[in-house]
Amino acid sequence: MKSPFYSVKVTGTGFCPECCEERPIYRRRLHHGTQAMLTAMTLGFWGPLWIEMWLKSRRLPWKCEKCRWPVAEPAPKVAPWEGGSLLAISRLFGQRKKRRRGTIRS
């Protein structure tokens, strides 16, 4: 049964040690809309519980989508122009074909 408190799903990609390959991974997060509604309905009494649940949810592990095995955090996504890699930049703009020296164009 899915909990209404942890209904937001954060996704990424990471290496799964059980599957031995790169897989989509996920981690459950709090649904803050539900928490805000409960805090308003209970006139603020739910607020401390919300904070406690939020702190606990930050420690939930990332899991593989296929086998549900806990995995390490995903690698941060770096844009090709931020990495400074010439290869990444050439892939971004498309590689140009190099002409050999000494060839005659017809």
N, C-alpha and C positions, 0 to 999 in steps of 0.2 A: 504494500500500500504506500502510495506516495504521500509525503507530508505536505500540507499547504504552506508550511513555514519555509521550506527549502525548495521552492518550485522553480527558481531561476537556475539555468544551467549554463555555465561558462565553459567554452570549448577551446581546444588548441590541438597541437600535434606534439608528440613526444615518443621517446623510445620505450617500448614495453619489454621488460626483461623476461616475461613469461612467453610472449609471442616471438621474441627476438627480432623485432622489426619496428619501424616507425609506424605509429598508429594514431588515429584520432583519440584524444583523451578529453575527459570532462571533469568538472568539479561542481558540486552543488553549492549554491549561494542562497542567502536569505531573500525572501520576497518582501522588500521593504514597504510595499503598498499595504500588504496585509498587516504588517507590524504597526504601521502608522494608524491604520483604521482601529486596530485593537487598543492602541494607546489613547486615541481620542475617545473611544467608547467607554473605557474604564477610567477616564479623567486623569490619565497619566500614571496609573498604577502599573501598567504593562511596560512602561519605559525601561526600568531597570532590568526586567527580564529580556527585553529586546536587545539591550546592550550586551548582556551576558551571552545570548544566543549569537549575536553578531561576532563577538570575540571567539566563541567556539567554532563558528562556521569558517573563520579564517584559517583554522588549523586542519580542516578536513582535507584528506589527501586527494591528489589527482588520480583518476582511475582510467584504465584502458576501456574503450567503448566495447570491444569484443569480449574480453575475458574478465573485465572488472578488477584486474590486478592493480594494486597501488603502484604508481610510477613517479618518477621525479618530476619536478616542475618543467613546463615546456620552455624551450629556448626562446628568448625574446625575439620578436620579429624586427629585423633591421632592413630598412629600405636600401636598395642597391646604391643609391647616391650617398648614403650615410656611411656605408662600409668602406668606401674608398677603393674598392677592388676594381681594377681596370677591366677584368673579365666581366664583372657584374654590370659595369657601365656599358660595355660593348654589347652585352645581351639586351640591355635596356633599349638601346638605339639601333640594334641590328648590326650584325657583322658585315663588313664590306669584303668583297672578294679581292684578294691580292693578285696582281699580275706578276708573272715571272719576268725577270730581266731577260732581254734578248729575244722575246717573242715578237713577232710582227703581226700587227692587226690587219685583218683583211676586210 
